[in-house]
Amino acid sequence: MIDPVTAVLGGVATFAVTTIGVPVALGAAGFTGAGIVAGTVAAKMMSAAAIASGGGVAAGSIVAALQSVGAAGLSASTTAAVTAGGALLSAIVL
């Protein structure tokens, strides 16, 4: 049986990580609203992606997606989906 308290707590924890932890982690890696910060993990990833694709970072690549999230944050629908998934996972596992 699924415990509703566990599901709610799992959802709250996942929501906190999604809305606070992800942007903080991406900012620390160098993916910011002002662009990719020189000398960071993000800059190294961008360089490797550009070399691999012949000079530019391909739209839809992981580097482009991370920079998008670092600059604008996660969309409401993505946050809701991840939160719901965390709640469900918590209810099933715990």
Protein Blocks (a to p, Z undefined) as FASTA:
>chain_A
ZZfklmmmmmmmmmmmmmmmmmmmmmmnopafkbpcehiaklmmmmmmmmmnoopacehi
aklmmmmmmmnopafklmmmmmmmmmmmmmmmZZ
